[in-house]
């Protein structure tokens, strides 16, 4: 079972940038879709961005134009570049994966805290 570990979170001022990394303990080539979720205090977990094995990406509207998801299959790592951060982006960010679009998200990391101050 592949395990995921996020890193790169922290405290940043509004307008700043952070890059999150998600390192897998094994190969992610067999994981069709990798994604980033986030959960803010008192809110449901929401899907932020996804990327397929062949590089197709999808973003939730609030982050379009500001966040970029990428994956390096050779390094078994997924990234989330976050620019122009806003206080509303404050949340715990989770890396996730699923082997096929019809399957549930079965791979999860422990999360990394991102705090954006105004």
Buried (B, 14 or more C-beta within 10 A) or exposed (E): EBEBBBBBBEEBEEEBEBEBBBBBEEEBEEBBBBBBBBBBEEEEBEBBBBBBBEEEBBBBEEBEEBBBBBBEBEEBBBBBBBBEBBEEBBBBBBBBBBBEEEEEBEBBBEBBEBBBEE
